[in-house]
Amino acid sequence: RVRLFRSVCQARVTAAMEARATRRVGSLAGHLVSPKELASPEKSAWHTTPCDDGDSLASGALVLHPDVAAALASGTAVVALESTIVSHGMPYPANLQMAREVEAIVKARGAVPATIAIMDGVCMVGLGDADLERLAVMGTDALKVSRRDIAVCVATQKTGATTVSATALLAARAGIKVFVTGGIGGVHRGGENSLDVSADLTELSKTPIAVISAGAKSVLDIPRTLEFLETQGVCVVGYGVTEFPAFFTRRSGCDAPCVVNTPAEAARVIKATVQLNLGGCVFGVPIPKEHEAVGGTVQAAIVKALRELTKQKIIGRHVTPFLLKRVRELSGGASLTANLALVKNNAKVGADIAVALAELARDDE
């Protein structure tokens, strides 16, 4: 009788928890649109999915754009896109134009784009154009959300743009395997003393996603960044090059540990990484030669910006936005032009890899 009583009590507690979770999901969806809008055909297809791959929603939920949900369900290629580059990487309206063009490039190459952000406390995988524009207009007023900041942003119902680490985490939880960005974070110059190491690197050691980038941002210590990735066991691959790219320029002086030359080869590496549960991998895609920023001009701007950084004692999450902004200003816009070119090129390569990966999955069925 005691055991039966305990079982009944436990069942009631579990049912109550599930009911609360269901109400919470409804509340989260309510942050996105009003009840009237939810009843409309356009919004009724928004999809809520568990974060933990389990049967319960009690641990939280992601909200997927209808196109993203449909693509994942059908096995169509999906490409995750970060949102910090929209809010903190470029000024308005260039940032909005870039975001729209990148999504259009992904679509044109046969994949579905999924820009990821936290809107009013809701983790969204795929943004509608209105939310994309809202984030672009907010700019740096939006929170810059790394992995550590997700819970607070959600709990306080704030709007935040996701960094590489947060985007990788949320994308992987949604089931997306390919993620395109401009450049990854890394070990900052002087990081051997400050211990300023981006959370992007540790995230890649444990999250099963492939990041397609133009390498580490050139304001960082690239040799130490590659050493840290090796220590973390992250697969680093040069895409069509034997030297790991350095964001604005094609050359960093550091050899790429391995090389692939086609989307199909890249897809096979991703498939093996996922099957063996090895975490993430990074593909370094060099900026196209015709768009490479004049190395001397950009490098001189970087050196000057770093001096200003030290003088103003800027630290932590504010370092990269400050450096990119100052390098853009000091280079007379050359770095922004290069940034736009490399992001669009990464989107082309990333979409092609995602399509090849989806084809591999279909062949296994």
HELIX and SHEET records of a PDB file:
HELIX    1   1 VAL A    2  LEU A   32  1                                  31    
HELIX    2   2 PRO A   35  LEU A   38  1                                   4    
HELIX    3   3 PRO A   66  SER A   74  1                                   9    
HELIX    4   4 THR A   84  SER A   87  1                                   4    
HELIX    5   5 ALA A   94  ALA A  108  1                                  15    
HELIX    6   6 ASP A  129  MET A  138  1                                  10    
HELIX    7   7 GLY A  139  ASP A  141  5                                   3    
HELIX    8   8 ARG A  147  ASP A  149  5                                   3    
HELIX    9   9 ILE A  150  ALA A  155  1                                   6    
HELIX   10  10 VAL A  164  ALA A  174  1                                  11    
HELIX   11  11 GLY A  191  SER A  194  1                                   4    
HELIX   12  12 ALA A  199  LYS A  206  1                                   8    
HELIX   13  13 ILE A  222  THR A  231  1                                  10    
HELIX   14  14 PRO A  263  GLN A  275  1                                  13    
HELIX   15  15 LYS A  289  HIS A  291  5                                   3    
HELIX   16  16 GLY A  295  GLN A  312  1                                  18    
HELIX   17  17 GLY A  316  HIS A  318  5                                   3    
HELIX   18  18 VAL A  319  LEU A  330  1                                  12    
HELIX   19  19 ALA A  334  ASP A  364  1                                  31    
SHEET    1   A10 HIS A  47  PRO A  50  0                                        
SHEET    2   A10 ALA A  61  LEU A  64 -1                                        
SHEET    3   A10 VAL A 122  VAL A 125  1                                        
SHEET    4   A10 VAL A 112  MET A 119 -1                                        
SHEET    5   A10 VAL A  78  LEU A  81  1                                        
SHEET    6   A10 VAL A 178  VAL A 180  1                                        
SHEET    7   A10 ALA A 210  SER A 213  1                                        
SHEET    8   A10 CYS A 281  GLY A 284  1                                        
SHEET    9   A10 CYS A 235  TYR A 239  1                                        
SHEET   10   A10 CYS A 258  VAL A 260  1                                        
SHEET    1   B 6 HIS A  47  PRO A  50  0                                        
SHEET    2   B 6 ALA A  61  LEU A  64 -1                                        
SHEET    3   B 6 VAL A 122  VAL A 125  1                                        
SHEET    4   B 6 VAL A 112  MET A 119 -1                                        
SHEET    5   B 6 GLY A 160  THR A 162 -1                                        
SHEET    6   B 6 LEU A 143  VAL A 145  1                                        
END                                                                             
